[in-house]
Amino acid sequence: METEERPAKIQKLEEATDLETSKQHSTGIFQDLQSQTEHMARGLPGSRLENLPEHEDKKADIDSGYTGLSKNAMKRLIKRQEWEAGRDFRKIKRKERLIAKRERLKLKKTDLEASGTNGQNVHDTVKTKARKPVSVPLTFLLDCGFDEQMHDKEIVSIGGQLTRCYSENRNASYQPTLAISSFSGRLKTRFDTVLREMQARWRSVRFEEDDFVAVAEKAKQWMREDQFSNFTECPALKTNADVSSESGEVVYLTADSDETLEELRPYSVYIIGGIVDRNRHKGICYRRAMDRGIKTAKLPIGTYMQMNSRAVLATNHVYEIMLKWLELKDWGEAFMQVIPKRKGGVLKDQDMQGSNHEDQEVASEDLDDCKEAVIEASVNTDL
């Protein structure tokens, strides 16, 4: 009996020993991975091991491509790779949503027609094609010559702002020419690589490697050559319909200027600084314009708005405000529609502004009368 049971006991003991050895081996591998990650984290300043999930630690140590990167850099790289991997999938889903939307509109239109609804209501329900935009003799120039002053994240931000400027310009009722100067460096590299040269598909946009002064001169030339026969349809430019192509000006828009922009003049070039710097380089656009002898001006935000913060706006917001002014010819309404709510901007009471202005005039007249009375009394005393 013992001779039959002994081999089974030995087999169980061997299995238990193998299982314990396997556990120790697995624990040893995990401890090695953990110690390697901790060692790498200690060698990098500012890195924190507890902020990185365990599975990312393992991937970072196993994959030699992450060697030498900080924890945050690893996470950004992994996130970027996942985003790139899902690009085609997102494209397919966008197409599916677009097709589904078109089908819904078709069914809605068919149902309205079948129910006897007149054509006017059908067109009110289903979005119709917008009328053709009117080209106006203006150039809005985005100066992107700040590559050295921006971090990588800020390059990403200004790229997004340029894209929004193009989108707003394309959908505007009155379209100026959009030009981009100093289009080079990391900004151009981002458009050519990550954004897959999307700028090549942009219509009616001029990309130039020259600086803003050279491109402004080119802009005046191409505005003289182009035909703007129906630009008088724009309410904001209708009163200036008789101006010549030689009467335009070049203005660099900056909040640090002492001059205020009252209106946009035909055949002019308005330059907007294409920079995101989180207020690190205050006054950089103003100094840049002054060094090159370019006239500066600021939007009349202080005249129409009461702000809770500095009147410094993003590039795309300045661009959109000027497009709105061309459509409305009303700075106050343009500011209210574009300036973000977080800025805490409130429209000033224009009637109150008028009464204050009248009070100032009355006070000035009273002061002049007092001066005359003093002079007259002094003359009579002398006599």
Helices and strands as residue ranges (DSSP letters): H 2-42, G 49-51, H 54-62, G 64-66, H 71-85, H 87-114, H 119-125, E 134-143, G 147-149, H 152-171, E 174-181, H 185-192, G 198-201, E 205-207, H 212-225, G 231-233, G 238-240, E 250-253, E 268-273, H 284-291, E 295-297, H 301-304, E 305-306, H 315-328, H 331-338, G 341-343, E 346-347, H 350-382
